[in-house]
Amino acid sequence: MDPEVSAAFEFVLRILPLVVAIVAIGVGGSLMHTWLKIKNGYPLQNAWGMPIHPKSDQEAVERIKLLTSENAQLKAEIGSIKDRLETVERIVTDQPSQLSREIDALQITRN
């Protein structure tokens, strides 16, 4: 083999891991940058640097409104159920004499 060719081949073999490492760091940094933008709610950019905002059609907006109102309704219902459960737990765990005294007190105040 020609000494110039073998010297060039050795040079390429020495510099190749460095080039691969630089490319890997660049790609990894780009992926990390994109992931952080998505995670924190920033819009992505197209090839010209213009922001790309997600499209929202009217159907999706209506669906979100319906789900939000249903979620509020269910939260209110769960609160009501928790109150009822506390009352039932108190009735079950109280002493029978204390319960009868409270019932009598309610009947007296009602009359």
C-alpha atoms as an extended CHARMM CRD file, in Angstrom:
* protein
*
       111  EXT
         1         1  MET       CA              0.0000000000        0.0000000000        0.0000000000  PROA      1               0.0000000000
         2         2  ASP       CA              1.1140000000        3.5370000000       -0.7400000000  PROA      2               0.0000000000
         3         3  PRO       CA              2.4450000000        5.4090000000        2.3470000000  PROA      3               0.0000000000
         4         4  GLU       CA              0.2740000000        8.4700000000        1.5730000000  PROA      4               0.0000000000
         5         5  VAL       CA             -2.8710000000        6.3510000000        1.3430000000  PROA      5               0.0000000000
         6         6  SER       CA             -2.0940000000        4.4920000000        4.5540000000  PROA      6               0.0000000000
         7         7  ALA       CA             -1.3550000000        7.7910000000        6.3420000000  PROA      7               0.0000000000
         8         8  ALA       CA             -4.6710000000        9.2330000000        5.1180000000  PROA      8               0.0000000000
         9         9  PHE       CA             -6.4720000000        6.0340000000        6.1480000000  PROA      9               0.0000000000
        10        10  GLU       CA             -4.9350000000        6.1950000000        9.6380000000  PROA      10              0.0000000000
        11        11  PHE       CA             -5.9170000000        9.8690000000        9.9140000000  PROA      11              0.0000000000
        12        12  VAL       CA             -9.5210000000        9.0390000000        8.9940000000  PROA      12              0.0000000000
        13        13  LEU       CA             -9.5880000000        6.1880000000       11.5200000000  PROA      13              0.0000000000
        14        14  ARG       CA             -8.2870000000        8.5110000000       14.2490000000  PROA      14              0.0000000000
        15        15  ILE       CA            -10.6950000000       11.3510000000       13.5130000000  PROA      15              0.0000000000
        16        16  LEU       CA            -13.7900000000        9.1790000000       12.8170000000  PROA      16              0.0000000000
        17        17  PRO       CA            -14.7080000000        8.5660000000       16.5040000000  PROA      17              0.0000000000
        18        18  LEU       CA            -14.4190000000       12.3040000000       17.1760000000  PROA      18              0.0000000000
        19        19  VAL       CA            -16.7230000000       13.1230000000       14.2550000000  PROA      19              0.0000000000
        20        20  VAL       CA            -19.2310000000       10.4820000000       15.3780000000  PROA      20              0.0000000000
        21        21  ALA       CA            -19.1800000000       11.8750000000       18.9240000000  PROA      21              0.0000000000
        22        22  ILE       CA            -19.7390000000       15.4550000000       17.7050000000  PROA      22              0.0000000000
        23        23  VAL       CA            -22.6610000000       14.3680000000       15.5030000000  PROA      23              0.0000000000
        24        24  ALA       CA            -24.1940000000       12.3220000000       18.3420000000  PROA      24              0.0000000000
        25        25  ILE       CA            -23.9260000000       15.2710000000       20.7510000000  PROA      25              0.0000000000
        26        26  GLY       CA            -25.5220000000       17.5820000000       18.1790000000  PROA      26              0.0000000000
        27        27  VAL       CA            -28.4320000000       15.2250000000       17.4830000000  PROA      27              0.0000000000
        28        28  GLY       CA            -28.9230000000       14.5190000000       21.1880000000  PROA      28              0.0000000000
        29        29  GLY       CA            -28.9130000000       18.2390000000       21.9840000000  PROA      29              0.0000000000
        30        30  SER       CA            -31.4710000000       18.9120000000       19.2810000000  PROA      30              0.0000000000
        31        31  LEU       CA            -33.7160000000       16.1490000000       20.5840000000  PROA      31              0.0000000000
        32        32  MET       CA            -33.3890000000       17.4390000000       24.1640000000  PROA      32              0.0000000000
        33        33  HSD       CA            -34.1980000000       20.9890000000       23.0150000000  PROA      33              0.0000000000
        34        34  THR       CA            -37.3350000000       19.8190000000       21.1960000000  PROA      34              0.0000000000
        35        35  TRP       CA            -38.4250000000       17.6860000000       24.1600000000  PROA      35              0.0000000000
        36        36  LEU       CA            -38.0180000000       20.6170000000       26.5750000000  PROA      36              0.0000000000
        37        37  LYS       CA            -40.0250000000       22.8970000000       24.2800000000  PROA      37              0.0000000000
        38        38  ILE       CA            -42.8540000000       20.3720000000       24.0700000000  PROA      38              0.0000000000
        39        39  LYS       CA            -42.7590000000       19.6720000000       27.8220000000  PROA      39              0.0000000000
        40        40  ASN       CA            -42.9830000000       23.3590000000       28.7330000000  PROA      40              0.0000000000
        41        41  GLY       CA            -45.6710000000       24.2250000000       26.1640000000  PROA      41              0.0000000000
        42        42  TYR       CA            -43.6450000000       26.2520000000       23.6900000000  PROA      42              0.0000000000
        43        43  PRO       CA            -44.6220000000       25.9460000000       20.0330000000  PROA      43              0.0000000000
        44        44  LEU       CA            -42.3470000000       24.0550000000       17.6890000000  PROA      44              0.0000000000
        45        45  GLN       CA            -40.8270000000       25.8020000000       14.6580000000  PROA      45              0.0000000000
        46        46  ASN       CA            -40.9260000000       24.9740000000       10.9750000000  PROA      46              0.0000000000
        47        47  ALA       CA            -37.9220000000       25.1120000000        8.6610000000  PROA      47              0.0000000000
        48        48  TRP       CA            -38.1400000000       28.9400000000        8.3920000000  PROA      48              0.0000000000
        49        49  GLY       CA            -38.3030000000       29.5160000000       12.1280000000  PROA      49              0.0000000000
        50        50  MET       CA            -42.0250000000       30.2760000000       12.2190000000  PROA      50              0.0000000000
        51        51  PRO       CA            -43.9430000000       28.8160000000       15.1900000000  PROA      51              0.0000000000
        52        52  ILE       CA            -46.1870000000       25.8390000000       14.5300000000  PROA      52              0.0000000000
        53        53  HSD       CA            -49.2720000000       25.9320000000       16.7310000000  PROA      53              0.0000000000
        54        54  PRO       CA            -51.4840000000       22.8870000000       17.0910000000  PROA      54              0.0000000000
        55        55  LYS       CA            -54.7390000000       23.1360000000       15.1810000000  PROA      55              0.0000000000
        56        56  SER       CA            -57.9280000000       23.1140000000       17.2030000000  PROA      56              0.0000000000
        57        57  ASP       CA            -61.1490000000       22.5070000000       15.3830000000  PROA      57              0.0000000000
        58        58  GLN       CA            -64.5460000000       23.4930000000       16.7150000000  PROA      58              0.0000000000
        59        59  GLU       CA            -65.4480000000       19.8910000000       17.5420000000  PROA      59              0.0000000000
        60        60  ALA       CA            -62.4320000000       19.5250000000       19.8410000000  PROA      60              0.0000000000
        61        61  VAL       CA            -63.2390000000       22.8200000000       21.5690000000  PROA      61              0.0000000000
        62        62  GLU       CA            -66.8300000000       21.7100000000       22.1850000000  PROA      62              0.0000000000
        63        63  ARG       CA            -65.6450000000       18.3340000000       23.4620000000  PROA      63              0.0000000000
        64        64  ILE       CA            -63.3110000000       20.0510000000       25.9280000000  PROA      64              0.0000000000
        65        65  LYS       CA            -66.1450000000       22.2910000000       27.1590000000  PROA      65              0.0000000000
        66        66  LEU       CA            -68.4350000000       19.2890000000       27.6630000000  PROA      66              0.0000000000
        67        67  LEU       CA            -65.7590000000       17.3180000000       29.4910000000  PROA      67              0.0000000000
        68        68  THR       CA            -64.9400000000       20.2950000000       31.7030000000  PROA      68              0.0000000000
        69        69  SER       CA            -68.5740000000       20.7780000000       32.7190000000  PROA      69              0.0000000000
        70        70  GLU       CA            -69.0080000000       17.0350000000       33.2970000000  PROA      70              0.0000000000
        71        71  ASN       CA            -65.8510000000       17.0280000000       35.4250000000  PROA      71              0.0000000000
        72        72  ALA       CA            -67.1960000000       19.8630000000       37.5990000000  PROA      72              0.0000000000
        73        73  GLN       CA            -70.5210000000       18.0720000000       37.9830000000  PROA      73              0.0000000000
        74        74  LEU       CA            -68.8260000000       14.8290000000       39.0010000000  PROA      74              0.0000000000
        75        75  LYS       CA            -66.6220000000       16.6410000000       41.5240000000  PROA      75              0.0000000000
        76        76  ALA       CA            -69.7130000000       18.1700000000       43.1210000000  PROA      76              0.0000000000
        77        77  GLU       CA            -71.3880000000       14.7770000000       43.2490000000  PROA      77              0.0000000000
        78        78  ILE       CA            -68.3290000000       13.2060000000       44.8730000000  PROA      78              0.0000000000
        79        79  GLY       CA            -68.3400000000       15.9610000000       47.5020000000  PROA      79              0.0000000000
        80        80  SER       CA            -71.9690000000       15.1920000000       48.2800000000  PROA      80              0.0000000000
        81        81  ILE       CA            -71.2350000000       11.4690000000       48.5250000000  PROA      81              0.0000000000
        82        82  LYS       CA            -68.3270000000       12.1660000000       50.9060000000  PROA      82              0.0000000000
        83        83  ASP       CA            -70.6280000000       14.1590000000       53.1890000000  PROA      83              0.0000000000
        84        84  ARG       CA            -73.1680000000       11.3560000000       53.2290000000  PROA      84              0.0000000000
        85        85  LEU       CA            -70.4650000000        8.7800000000       53.9020000000  PROA      85              0.0000000000
        86        86  GLU       CA            -69.1830000000       10.7980000000       56.8840000000  PROA      86              0.0000000000
        87        87  THR       CA            -72.7030000000       10.8310000000       58.3200000000  PROA      87              0.0000000000
        88        88  VAL       CA            -73.1020000000        7.0820000000       57.8330000000  PROA      88              0.0000000000
        89        89  GLU       CA            -69.6980000000        6.4080000000       59.3960000000  PROA      89              0.0000000000
        90        90  ARG       CA            -70.5860000000        8.5730000000       62.3870000000  PROA      90              0.0000000000
        91        91  ILE       CA            -73.8980000000        6.7410000000       62.8400000000  PROA      91              0.0000000000
        92        92  VAL       CA            -72.2530000000        3.3300000000       62.6160000000  PROA      92              0.0000000000
        93        93  THR       CA            -69.3400000000        4.0970000000       64.9400000000  PROA      93              0.0000000000
        94        94  ASP       CA            -71.2550000000        6.0930000000       67.6010000000  PROA      94              0.0000000000
        95        95  GLN       CA            -72.5660000000        4.4920000000       70.7390000000  PROA      95              0.0000000000
        96        96  PRO       CA            -76.2500000000        3.5230000000       70.4690000000  PROA      96              0.0000000000
        97        97  SER       CA            -77.1800000000        5.6280000000       73.5020000000  PROA      97              0.0000000000
        98        98  GLN       CA            -75.5670000000        8.7250000000       72.0310000000  PROA      98              0.0000000000
        99        99  LEU       CA            -77.4400000000        8.1880000000       68.7700000000  PROA      99              0.0000000000
       100       100  SER       CA            -80.7630000000        7.8190000000       70.5510000000  PROA      100             0.0000000000
       101       101  ARG       CA            -80.0430000000       10.9980000000       72.5580000000  PROA      101             0.0000000000
       102       102  GLU       CA            -79.3580000000       12.9310000000       69.3570000000  PROA      102             0.0000000000
       103       103  ILE       CA            -82.5640000000       11.6140000000       67.7600000000  PROA      103             0.0000000000
       104       104  ASP       CA            -84.5420000000       12.5960000000       70.8620000000  PROA      104             0.0000000000
       105       105  ALA       CA            -82.9610000000       16.0480000000       70.8170000000  PROA      105             0.0000000000
       106       106  LEU       CA            -83.9680000000       16.4890000000       67.1920000000  PROA      106             0.0000000000
       107       107  GLN       CA            -87.5330000000       15.4340000000       67.9440000000  PROA      107             0.0000000000
       108       108  ILE       CA            -87.7630000000       17.8540000000       70.8700000000  PROA      108             0.0000000000
       109       109  THR       CA            -86.5150000000       20.7960000000       68.7940000000  PROA      109             0.0000000000
       110       110  ARG       CA            -88.8810000000       19.8620000000       65.9800000000  PROA      110             0.0000000000
       111       111  ASN       CA            -91.9800000000       19.9430000000       68.1930000000  PROA      111             0.0000000000
